[in-house]
Amino acid sequence: MKKQKNTLIISVSIFLLFFVSSCDNRIDLKPTQLITDEVALQKLSDYQSALVGAYAATRGMYLEYVSTTDFTADDVKKGSNTFGQGLNIYNMTYSSNENEFDNIWASAYSIINRCNQIITRIPTLQTSNPTEEASKQKILGEAIGLRAMVHFDLLRLFAVHPSININGLGIPYVKKIVPRSELLSRNTIQDVLDQVLADLNQAELLIPMNLTSPIPSRNYLSRPAIKALKARYYLYIRDYTQALFNANEVISTNTLNLATPSNYAGIWTDAATTEEIFKIKFLQGQGRLGYEYWQTDGDVAFFAPTNDLLSSYNVGSPTVVYPASADIRTATFFGTAVSGNVIKKHQATNAEFGRVDIKWIRLSEMYLISAEAAARNGETVSAKTRLAQIRGARITGYNAVNDTELDVTGNDLIDLVIKERRKELCYEGHRFLDLKRLGLPLNRLDCNAASSVTGCFLAAGAPRFTYPIPQNELNANRNMQQNPGY
């Protein structure tokens, strides 16, 4: 089930950039040839194709990213037909030798290298008219934004939360084409965060699109996508004022709307782009996220949903006002097979069951960021309004007046928003990182790990909330330091 292991050590610079046959095919993200030298970057179209290559490389990283973080959270349990894949991750017995960590790390720095090829060389490109110059700046902005996103996502996995030690070991932040002989060291967490924000701010300026302009393609970073990344960034570092501001800016985009119960399911079959802000495109033969959880061929359930997650969709306390059956998410995310309860959020309905685009940034996340940040800032009415908007878009017949769960304030309201985040964003790579940023323990209430002692509970801030630096990297780079506990 797992992807082929790919070994790229960041101390070795690789100069492969994907090309496509035509700039008009950018939407397909389908590379057709390789560039092995900067000589190939001569024209604007060359840089457009190189950018396509950088986006194409995100497939391997984020397919592994989403499933691996899910397997270390509390939304899955071991399925009835597992054959050993992913069990070291789920059982919390993982080491620096796991393919999953190596794949994420290697893929990330491959993407970063591709971005740096563009960022380093495109400033010297001569353009002949204002339209070409605008395209040049947009390509540069997207490459810088993608570099920031990948570094940030890598930091969240391989470094402790900044609230624990902001001057602790981060990851190497690479902003140049690295010579083969250079061995990189880890920047501090503070330094990485500073550089991520600087890159996002620069990308926002370079991408020539107002928030009220249409998003040309969800496969590429637009200005609303950069704003959304900033909202996610600020939420992670607990700057709730900026998180609220940036999330609300995205929400105000007039081309983005929450899906309704009638069209929500279409997001997960790729039949609709509603709510999508940035997604990672998968064509036939390029990977199946859905098969990481449930393989429809033969009904093989590798991982199943936990009972506490399933029961969380009932709304109302102490009396249930809106049952889980009224929530479109239950029928969309979950199913029942001979193997029992199954996860079908990413199953799609195409020729390859399980192949579906990864929706890495969605509008509903911005509503939830806005709700959480408002609640933490004491803006109770705003927080409840955002929460009610999400529920109204998911629950048939919903009316906030009847929602007794909204009769809370303070920390209880914050907890309610976090609960809604879990329900909305499950199996999208958020839950494990939410527990980490919130300083909460991992308490698997429905757990069938190999050891109930070490596999069902992690104390807040425990070393295993931070993944180990891959052993391949340590073997090749004497300057690289391992995380504590490994």
LUMGU-896870 format. One record per residue (C-alpha): residue number from 1; residue in one letter; x, y, z. Coordinates in steps of 0.5 Angstrom, whole numbers. Layout:
% residues N
+-----+------+-------+-------+-------+
!  nr ! rest !     X !     Y !     Z !
+-----+------+-------+-------+-------+
! NUM !    A !     X !     Y !     Z !
...
+-----+------+-------+-------+-------+
% end
This chain:
% residues 486
+-----+------+-------+-------+-------+
!  nr ! rest !     X !     Y !     Z !
+-----+------+-------+-------+-------+
!   1 !    M !     0 !     0 !     0 !
!   2 !    K !     6 !     5 !     2 !
!   3 !    K !     9 !     9 !    -4 !
!   4 !    Q !    16 !     7 !    -6 !
!   5 !    K !    21 !    10 !    -2 !
!   6 !    N !    25 !    16 !    -5 !
!   7 !    T !    31 !    18 !    -2 !
!   8 !    L !    34 !    25 !    -2 !
!   9 !    I !    39 !    28 !     3 !
!  10 !    I !    38 !    35 !     3 !
!  11 !    S !    46 !    36 !     3 !
!  12 !    V !    46 !    33 !    -4 !
!  13 !    S !    43 !    38 !    -9 !
!  14 !    I !    38 !    35 !   -14 !
!  15 !    F !    37 !    39 !   -20 !
!  16 !    L !    31 !    36 !   -23 !
!  17 !    L !    25 !    40 !   -25 !
!  18 !    F !    19 !    37 !   -29 !
!  19 !    F !    17 !    40 !   -35 !
!  20 !    V !    10 !    40 !   -39 !
!  21 !    S !     9 !    40 !   -46 !
!  22 !    S !     5 !    46 !   -46 !
!  23 !    C !     4 !    52 !   -41 !
!  24 !    D !    -4 !    51 !   -43 !
!  25 !    N !    -3 !    44 !   -39 !
!  26 !    R !    -2 !    47 !   -33 !
!  27 !    I !    -8 !    45 !   -30 !
!  28 !    D !    -6 !    38 !   -31 !
!  29 !    L !     0 !    38 !   -27 !
!  30 !    K !     3 !    32 !   -32 !
!  31 !    P !    10 !    33 !   -33 !
!  32 !    T !    13 !    30 !   -39 !
!  33 !    Q !    20 !    31 !   -39 !
!  34 !    L !    26 !    33 !   -34 !
!  35 !    I !    31 !    39 !   -34 !
!  36 !    T !    38 !    37 !   -32 !
!  37 !    D !    41 !    44 !   -32 !
!  38 !    E !    39 !    51 !   -31 !
!  39 !    V !    40 !    52 !   -39 !
!  40 !    A !    33 !    50 !   -40 !
!  41 !    L !    31 !    55 !   -36 !
!  42 !    Q !    31 !    60 !   -42 !
!  43 !    K !    24 !    63 !   -43 !
!  44 !    L !    18 !    65 !   -39 !
!  45 !    S !    14 !    58 !   -41 !
!  46 !    D !    20 !    54 !   -38 !
!  47 !    Y !    19 !    57 !   -31 !
!  48 !    Q !    12 !    56 !   -32 !
!  49 !    S !    13 !    49 !   -33 !
!  50 !    A !    18 !    49 !   -28 !
!  51 !    L !    13 !    51 !   -23 !
!  52 !    V !     9 !    45 !   -25 !
!  53 !    G !    14 !    41 !   -23 !
!  54 !    A !    14 !    44 !   -16 !
!  55 !    Y !     7 !    43 !   -15 !
!  56 !    A !     7 !    36 !   -18 !
!  57 !    A !    12 !    34 !   -13 !
!  58 !    T !     8 !    35 !    -7 !
!  59 !    R !     4 !    29 !    -9 !
!  60 !    G !     8 !    24 !    -5 !
!  61 !    M !    10 !    29 !     1 !
!  62 !    Y !     2 !    30 !     2 !
!  63 !    L !    -1 !    24 !     1 !
!  64 !    E !     4 !    21 !     6 !
!  65 !    Y !     3 !    27 !    11 !
!  66 !    V !    -4 !    26 !    11 !
!  67 !    S !    -4 !    19 !    13 !
!  68 !    T !     2 !    19 !    17 !
!  69 !    T !    -1 !    24 !    22 !
!  70 !    D !    -8 !    21 !    22 !
!  71 !    F !    -5 !    15 !    24 !
!  72 !    T !    -2 !    18 !    30 !
!  73 !    A !    -8 !    21 !    32 !
!  74 !    D !   -15 !    19 !    35 !
!  75 !    D !   -19 !    19 !    29 !
!  76 !    V !   -17 !    12 !    27 !
!  77 !    K !   -16 !     5 !    30 !
!  78 !    K !   -13 !    -1 !    27 !
!  79 !    G !   -18 !    -4 !    22 !
!  80 !    S !   -20 !   -11 !    21 !
!  81 !    N !   -16 !   -13 !    15 !
!  82 !    T !    -9 !   -10 !    17 !
!  83 !    F !    -3 !   -13 !    14 !
!  84 !    G !     2 !    -9 !    18 !
!  85 !    Q !     3 !    -3 !    14 !
!  86 !    G !     2 !     3 !    18 !
!  87 !    L !     2 !     0 !    25 !
!  88 !    N !     9 !     2 !    28 !
!  89 !    I !     6 !     9 !    27 !
!  90 !    Y !    -1 !     7 !    30 !
!  91 !    N !     2 !     3 !    36 !
!  92 !    M !     7 !     9 !    37 !
!  93 !    T !    13 !     5 !    36 !
!  94 !    Y !    16 !     9 !    31 !
!  95 !    S !    23 !    10 !    30 !
!  96 !    S !    28 !    14 !    25 !
!  97 !    N !    28 !     8 !    20 !
!  98 !    E !    20 !     9 !    18 !
!  99 !    N !    19 !    10 !    11 !
! 100 !    E !    14 !    15 !    12 !
! 101 !    F !    18 !    20 !    15 !
! 102 !    D !    24 !    19 !    10 !
! 103 !    N !    19 !    20 !     5 !
! 104 !    I !    16 !    26 !     8 !
! 105 !    W !    23 !    29 !     9 !
! 106 !    A !    26 !    27 !     2 !
! 107 !    S !    20 !    30 !    -2 !
! 108 !    A !    19 !    36 !     2 !
! 109 !    Y !    27 !    38 !     0 !
! 110 !    S !    26 !    36 !    -7 !
! 111 !    I !    20 !    41 !    -7 !
! 112 !    I !    24 !    46 !    -4 !
! 113 !    N !    30 !    45 !    -9 !
! 114 !    R !    25 !    46 !   -15 !
! 115 !    C !    22 !    52 !   -12 !
! 116 !    N !    29 !    55 !   -11 !
! 117 !    Q !    31 !    54 !   -18 !
! 118 !    I !    26 !    58 !   -20 !
! 119 !    I !    27 !    64 !   -15 !
! 120 !    T !    34 !    64 !   -16 !
! 121 !    R !    34 !    65 !   -23 !
! 122 !    I !    28 !    68 !   -25 !
! 123 !    P !    30 !    75 !   -23 !
! 124 !    T !    35 !    75 !   -29 !
! 125 !    L !    29 !    73 !   -34 !
! 126 !    Q !    28 !    79 !   -39 !
! 127 !    T !    21 !    80 !   -41 !
! 128 !    S !    18 !    84 !   -47 !
! 129 !    N !    11 !    87 !   -44 !
! 130 !    P !     7 !    88 !   -38 !
! 131 !    T !     3 !    82 !   -39 !
! 132 !    E !    10 !    78 !   -39 !
! 133 !    E !    12 !    81 !   -33 !
! 134 !    A !     6 !    80 !   -29 !
! 135 !    S !     6 !    73 !   -30 !
! 136 !    K !    14 !    73 !   -28 !
! 137 !    Q !    12 !    76 !   -22 !
! 138 !    K !     6 !    71 !   -20 !
! 139 !    I !    11 !    65 !   -22 !
! 140 !    L !    16 !    68 !   -17 !
! 141 !    G !    11 !    69 !   -12 !
! 142 !    E !     8 !    62 !   -12 !
! 143 !    A !    15 !    59 !   -12 !
! 144 !    I !    16 !    63 !    -6 !
! 145 !    G !     9 !    61 !    -3 !
! 146 !    L !    10 !    54 !    -4 !
! 147 !    R !    17 !    54 !    -1 !
! 148 !    A !    14 !    57 !     5 !
! 149 !    M !     8 !    52 !     6 !
! 150 !    V !    13 !    46 !     5 !
! 151 !    H !    18 !    49 !    10 !
! 152 !    F !    12 !    50 !    15 !
! 153 !    D !     9 !    44 !    15 !
! 154 !    L !    16 !    40 !    16 !
! 155 !    L !    17 !    44 !    22 !
! 156 !    R !    10 !    42 !    25 !
! 157 !    L !    12 !    35 !    24 !
! 158 !    F !    20 !    35 !    26 !
! 159 !    A !    20 !    40 !    31 !
! 160 !    V !    17 !    42 !    38 !
! 161 !    H !    11 !    47 !    39 !
! 162 !    P !    15 !    54 !    39 !
! 163 !    S !    11 !    54 !    46 !
! 164 !    I !    16 !    49 !    49 !
! 165 !    N !    22 !    52 !    46 !
! 166 !    I !    22 !    57 !    41 !
! 167 !    N !    30 !    57 !    41 !
! 168 !    G !    30 !    50 !    40 !
! 169 !    L !    32 !    46 !    34 !
! 170 !    G !    27 !    47 !    28 !
! 171 !    I !    29 !    45 !    21 !
! 172 !    P !    34 !    47 !    16 !
! 173 !    Y !    31 !    53 !    12 !
! 174 !    V !    34 !    53 !     5 !
! 175 !    K !    33 !    59 !     1 !
! 176 !    K !    38 !    57 !    -4 !
! 177 !    I !    41 !    52 !    -9 !
! 178 !    V !    45 !    48 !    -4 !
! 179 !    P !    52 !    45 !    -7 !
! 180 !    R !    53 !    38 !    -7 !
! 181 !    S !    59 !    39 !    -2 !
! 182 !    E !    55 !    43 !     3 !
! 183 !    L !    52 !    40 !    10 !
! 184 !    L !    46 !    43 !    12 !
! 185 !    S !    44 !    44 !    20 !
! 186 !    R !    38 !    46 !    23 !
! 187 !    N !    35 !    53 !    24 !
! 188 !    T !    32 !    55 !    31 !
! 189 !    I !    25 !    54 !    31 !
! 190 !    Q !    24 !    62 !    31 !
! 191 !    D !    29 !    63 !    25 !
! 192 !    V !    24 !    58 !    21 !
! 193 !    L !    18 !    61 !    23 !
! 194 !    D !    21 !    68 !    22 !
! 195 !    Q !    23 !    66 !    15 !
! 196 !    V !    16 !    63 !    13 !
! 197 !    L !    13 !    69 !    15 !
! 198 !    A !    17 !    73 !    11 !
! 199 !    D !    16 !    69 !     5 !
! 200 !    L !     9 !    69 !     6 !
! 201 !    N !     9 !    76 !     6 !
! 202 !    Q !    13 !    77 !     0 !
! 203 !    A !     9 !    72 !    -4 !
! 204 !    E !     2 !    76 !    -2 !
! 205 !    L !     5 !    82 !    -5 !
! 206 !    L !     8 !    78 !   -12 !
! 207 !    I !     2 !    74 !   -13 !
! 208 !    P !    -3 !    80 !   -17 !
! 209 !    M !    -9 !    78 !   -15 !
! 210 !    N !   -14 !    82 !   -10 !
! 211 !    L !   -18 !    78 !    -5 !
! 212 !    T !   -25 !    79 !    -9 !
! 213 !    S !   -22 !    77 !   -16 !
! 214 !    P !   -24 !    70 !   -18 !
! 215 !    I !   -19 !    64 !   -16 !
! 216 !    P !   -16 !    61 !   -23 !
! 217 !    S !   -15 !    54 !   -21 !
! 218 !    R !   -15 !    51 !   -14 !
! 219 !    N !    -9 !    47 !   -16 !
! 220 !    Y !    -4 !    53 !   -15 !
! 221 !    L !    -3 !    58 !   -10 !
! 222 !    S !    -7 !    64 !   -10 !
! 223 !    R !    -7 !    70 !    -6 !
! 224 !    P !   -13 !    68 !    -2 !
! 225 !    A !    -9 !    61 !    -1 !
! 226 !    I !    -3 !    65 !     2 !
! 227 !    K !    -8 !    69 !     6 !
! 228 !    A !   -11 !    62 !     9 !
! 229 !    L !    -4 !    60 !    10 !
! 230 !    K !    -2 !    66 !    14 !
! 231 !    A !    -9 !    65 !    18 !
! 232 !    R !    -6 !    57 !    19 !
! 233 !    Y !     1 !    60 !    21 !
! 234 !    Y !    -2 !    65 !    26 !
! 235 !    L !    -6 !    60 !    29 !
! 236 !    Y !    -1 !    55 !    30 !
! 237 !    I !     4 !    60 !    34 !
! 238 !    R !    -2 !    63 !    38 !
! 239 !    D !    -3 !    70 !    35 !
! 240 !    Y !   -10 !    70 !    35 !
! 241 !    T !   -11 !    77 !    33 !
! 242 !    Q !    -8 !    76 !    26 !
! 243 !    A !   -11 !    69 !    26 !
! 244 !    L !   -18 !    72 !    26 !
! 245 !    F !   -16 !    78 !    21 !
! 246 !    N !   -13 !    73 !    16 !
! 247 !    A !   -18 !    68 !    16 !
! 248 !    N !   -24 !    73 !    16 !
! 249 !    E !   -20 !    76 !    10 !
! 250 !    V !   -21 !    69 !     6 !
! 251 !    I !   -28 !    69 !     8 !
! 252 !    S !   -30 !    75 !     5 !
! 253 !    T !   -27 !    73 !    -2 !
! 254 !    N !   -33 !    73 !    -6 !
! 255 !    T !   -32 !    67 !   -10 !
! 256 !    L !   -31 !    62 !    -4 !
! 257 !    N !   -38 !    60 !    -1 !
! 258 !    L !   -39 !    54 !     4 !
! 259 !    A !   -42 !    48 !     1 !
! 260 !    T !   -49 !    46 !     3 !
! 261 !    P !   -52 !    39 !     5 !
! 262 !    S !   -54 !    38 !    -2 !
! 263 !    N !   -47 !    39 !    -5 !
! 264 !    Y !   -42 !    38 !     0 !
! 265 !    A !   -41 !    30 !    -2 !
! 266 !    G !   -39 !    33 !    -9 !
! 267 !    I !   -32 !    36 !    -6 !
! 268 !    W !   -30 !    29 !    -4 !
! 269 !    T !   -31 !    26 !   -11 !
! 270 !    D !   -28 !    32 !   -14 !
! 271 !    A !   -34 !    33 !   -18 !
! 272 !    A !   -35 !    40 !   -14 !
! 273 !    T !   -29 !    45 !   -12 !
! 274 !    T !   -34 !    49 !    -7 !
! 275 !    E !   -30 !    51 !    -1 !
! 276 !    E !   -23 !    49 !    -4 !
! 277 !    I !   -18 !    54 !    -4 !
! 278 !    F !   -12 !    50 !    -5 !
! 279 !    K !   -11 !    42 !    -7 !
! 280 !    I !    -6 !    37 !   -10 !
! 281 !    K !    -8 !    34 !   -16 !
! 282 !    F !    -8 !    27 !   -17 !
! 283 !    L !    -8 !    24 !   -24 !
! 284 !    Q !    -9 !    16 !   -26 !
! 285 !    G !    -4 !    12 !   -23 !
! 286 !    Q !    -1 !    18 !   -18 !
! 287 !    G !    -3 !    15 !   -12 !
! 288 !    R !   -10 !    14 !    -8 !
! 289 !    L !   -10 !    17 !    -1 !
! 290 !    G !   -17 !    13 !     0 !
! 291 !    Y !   -13 !     6 !     0 !
! 292 !    E !    -9 !     8 !     6 !
! 293 !    Y !   -15 !     7 !    10 !
! 294 !    W !   -20 !     3 !     6 !
! 295 !    Q !   -19 !    -1 !     0 !
! 296 !    T !   -25 !    -3 !    -3 !
! 297 !    D !   -22 !    -8 !    -7 !
! 298 !    G !   -24 !   -14 !    -3 !
! 299 !    D !   -26 !   -10 !     3 !
! 300 !    V !   -20 !    -9 !     6 !
! 301 !    A !   -20 !    -4 !    12 !
! 302 !    F !   -13 !    -2 !    14 !
! 303 !    F !   -16 !     3 !    19 !
! 304 !    A !   -23 !     4 !    22 !
! 305 !    P !   -26 !    10 !    25 !
! 306 !    T !   -26 !    11 !    32 !
! 307 !    N !   -33 !    10 !    36 !
! 308 !    D !   -32 !    17 !    40 !
! 309 !    L !   -31 !    21 !    33 !
! 310 !    L !   -37 !    17 !    30 !
! 311 !    S !   -41 !    19 !    36 !
! 312 !    S !   -39 !    26 !    36 !
! 313 !    Y !   -44 !    28 !    30 !
! 314 !    N !   -50 !    28 !    35 !
! 315 !    V !   -51 !    35 !    37 !
! 316 !    G !   -55 !    37 !    43 !
! 317 !    S !   -54 !    37 !    50 !
! 318 !    P !   -56 !    34 !    55 !
! 319 !    T !   -62 !    32 !    50 !
! 320 !    V !   -60 !    31 !    42 !
! 321 !    V !   -63 !    36 !    38 !
! 322 !    Y !   -60 !    34 !    31 !
! 323 !    P !   -58 !    27 !    31 !
! 324 !    A !   -52 !    25 !    27 !
! 325 !    S !   -56 !    22 !    21 !
! 326 !    A !   -58 !    29 !    20 !
! 327 !    D !   -51 !    31 !    19 !
! 328 !    I !   -48 !    30 !    11 !
! 329 !    R !   -41 !    29 !    14 !
! 330 !    T !   -43 !    22 !    17 !
! 331 !    A !   -46 !    19 !    10 !
! 332 !    T !   -40 !    23 !     7 !
! 333 !    F !   -34 !    21 !    11 !
! 334 !    F !   -36 !    14 !    14 !
! 335 !    G !   -39 !     7 !    11 !
! 336 !    T !   -41 !     0 !    13 !
! 337 !    A !   -38 !    -6 !    10 !
! 338 !    V !   -37 !   -13 !    12 !
! 339 !    S !   -31 !   -11 !    15 !
! 340 !    G !   -35 !    -6 !    20 !
! 341 !    N !   -35 !     1 !    20 !
! 342 !    V !   -30 !     4 !    14 !
! 343 !    I !   -27 !    11 !    12 !
! 344 !    K !   -29 !    13 !     6 !
! 345 !    K !   -28 !    20 !     6 !
! 346 !    H !   -23 !    20 !     0 !
! 347 !    Q !   -26 !    14 !    -4 !
! 348 !    A !   -28 !    18 !   -10 !
! 349 !    T !   -32 !    15 !   -15 !
! 350 !    N !   -27 !    15 !   -21 !
! 351 !    A !   -24 !     9 !   -25 !
! 352 !    E !   -19 !     9 !   -19 !
! 353 !    F !   -23 !     8 !   -12 !
! 354 !    G !   -19 !    12 !    -7 !
! 355 !    R !   -16 !    17 !   -12 !
! 356 !    V !   -18 !    24 !   -10 !
! 357 !    D !   -15 !    30 !   -10 !
! 358 !    I !   -12 !    33 !    -3 !
! 359 !    K !   -16 !    39 !    -1 !
! 360 !    W !   -10 !    42 !     3 !
! 361 !    I !   -14 !    48 !     5 !
! 362 !    R !   -21 !    49 !     5 !
! 363 !    L !   -26 !    55 !     7 !
! 364 !    S !   -29 !    51 !    12 !
! 365 !    E !   -22 !    51 !    16 !
! 366 !    M !   -22 !    59 !    16 !
! 367 !    Y !   -29 !    59 !    19 !
! 368 !    L !   -26 !    55 !    24 !
! 369 !    I !   -20 !    59 !    25 !
! 370 !    S !   -24 !    65 !    26 !
! 371 !    A !   -29 !    62 !    31 !
! 372 !    E !   -23 !    59 !    35 !
! 373 !    A !   -19 !    66 !    35 !
! 374 !    A !   -25 !    70 !    36 !
! 375 !    A !   -27 !    65 !    42 !
! 376 !    R !   -20 !    66 !    45 !
! 377 !    N !   -20 !    74 !    44 !
! 378 !    G !   -27 !    74 !    48 !
! 379 !    E !   -31 !    75 !    42 !
! 380 !    T !   -37 !    70 !    44 !
! 381 !    V !   -42 !    73 !    39 !
! 382 !    S !   -37 !    72 !    33 !
! 383 !    A !   -35 !    66 !    35 !
! 384 !    K !   -42 !    63 !    36 !
! 385 !    T !   -44 !    66 !    29 !
! 386 !    R !   -38 !    62 !    25 !
! 387 !    L !   -39 !    56 !    29 !
! 388 !    A !   -47 !    56 !    27 !
! 389 !    Q !   -45 !    58 !    20 !
! 390 !    I !   -41 !    51 !    19 !
! 391 !    R !   -47 !    47 !    23 !
! 392 !    G !   -52 !    50 !    18 !
! 393 !    A !   -48 !    48 !    12 !
! 394 !    R !   -47 !    41 !    14 !
! 395 !    I !   -54 !    39 !    18 !
! 396 !    T !   -60 !    39 !    15 !
! 397 !    G !   -66 !    43 !    18 !
! 398 !    Y !   -61 !    46 !    23 !
! 399 !    N !   -63 !    53 !    27 !
! 400 !    A !   -58 !    56 !    32 !
! 401 !    V !   -64 !    58 !    36 !
! 402 !    N !   -65 !    50 !    38 !
! 403 !    D !   -57 !    49 !    38 !
! 404 !    T !   -57 !    48 !    46 !
! 405 !    E !   -49 !    46 !    45 !
! 406 !    L !   -48 !    54 !    43 !
! 407 !    D !   -50 !    56 !    50 !
! 408 !    V !   -43 !    56 !    53 !
! 409 !    T !   -38 !    61 !    54 !
! 410 !    G !   -30 !    62 !    55 !
! 411 !    N !   -26 !    55 !    55 !
! 412 !    D !   -33 !    51 !    54 !
! 413 !    L !   -34 !    55 !    47 !
! 414 !    I !   -27 !    54 !    45 !
! 415 !    D !   -27 !    46 !    47 !
! 416 !    L !   -34 !    46 !    42 !
! 417 !    V !   -30 !    50 !    37 !
! 418 !    I !   -24 !    44 !    37 !
! 419 !    K !   -30 !    39 !    37 !
! 420 !    E !   -32 !    42 !    31 !
! 421 !    R !   -25 !    42 !    28 !
! 422 !    R !   -25 !    35 !    29 !
! 423 !    K !   -31 !    33 !    26 !
! 424 !    E !   -30 !    37 !    20 !
! 425 !    L !   -23 !    36 !    18 !
! 426 !    C !   -22 !    29 !    20 !
! 427 !    Y !   -17 !    25 !    16 !
! 428 !    E !   -14 !    31 !    13 !
! 429 !    G !    -8 !    32 !    17 !
! 430 !    H !   -10 !    36 !    22 !
! 431 !    R !   -12 !    33 !    29 !
! 432 !    F !    -5 !    30 !    31 !
! 433 !    L !    -2 !    37 !    30 !
! 434 !    D !    -8 !    41 !    33 !
! 435 !    L !    -7 !    37 !    40 !
! 436 !    K !     0 !    39 !    39 !
! 437 !    R !    -1 !    46 !    38 !
! 438 !    L !    -6 !    46 !    44 !
! 439 !    G !    -2 !    43 !    49 !
! 440 !    L !    -7 !    37 !    50 !
! 441 !    P !    -5 !    30 !    51 !
! 442 !    L !    -7 !    24 !    46 !
! 443 !    N !   -12 !    20 !    49 !
! 444 !    R !   -15 !    15 !    45 !
! 445 !    L !   -21 !    13 !    48 !
! 446 !    D !   -23 !     7 !    42 !
! 447 !    C !   -16 !     4 !    42 !
! 448 !    N !   -13 !    -2 !    40 !
! 449 !    A !    -6 !    -1 !    39 !
! 450 !    A !    -1 !    -7 !    41 !
! 451 !    S !     0 !    -4 !    48 !
! 452 !    S !    -5 !     0 !    52 !
! 453 !    V !     0 !     3 !    56 !
! 454 !    T !     5 !     6 !    50 !
! 455 !    G !     0 !     6 !    44 !
! 456 !    C !    -6 !     9 !    47 !
! 457 !    F !    -4 !    15 !    51 !
! 458 !    L !     1 !    21 !    50 !
! 459 !    A !     2 !    26 !    55 !
! 460 !    A !     2 !    33 !    53 !
! 461 !    G !     8 !    35 !    50 !
! 462 !    A !    11 !    28 !    50 !
! 463 !    P !    17 !    27 !    45 !
! 464 !    R !    13 !    23 !    40 !
! 465 !    F !     9 !    29 !    39 !
! 466 !    T !    15 !    31 !    35 !
! 467 !    Y !    17 !    26 !    29 !
! 468 !    P !    24 !    23 !    29 !
! 469 !    I !    29 !    26 !    24 !
! 470 !    P !    30 !    20 !    18 !
! 471 !    Q !    36 !    16 !    19 !
! 472 !    N !    38 !    17 !    12 !
! 473 !    E !    39 !    24 !    13 !
! 474 !    L !    43 !    23 !    20 !
! 475 !    N !    47 !    18 !    16 !
! 476 !    A !    49 !    23 !    10 !
! 477 !    N !    49 !    29 !    14 !
! 478 !    R !    54 !    29 !    20 !
! 479 !    N !    51 !    36 !    22 !
! 480 !    M !    44 !    34 !    23 !
! 481 !    Q !    42 !    33 !    30 !
! 482 !    Q !    36 !    28 !    32 !
! 483 !    N !    30 !    30 !    36 !
! 484 !    P !    30 !    28 !    44 !
! 485 !    G !    27 !    21 !    45 !
! 486 !    Y !    30 !    18 !    39 !
+-----+------+-------+-------+-------+
% end
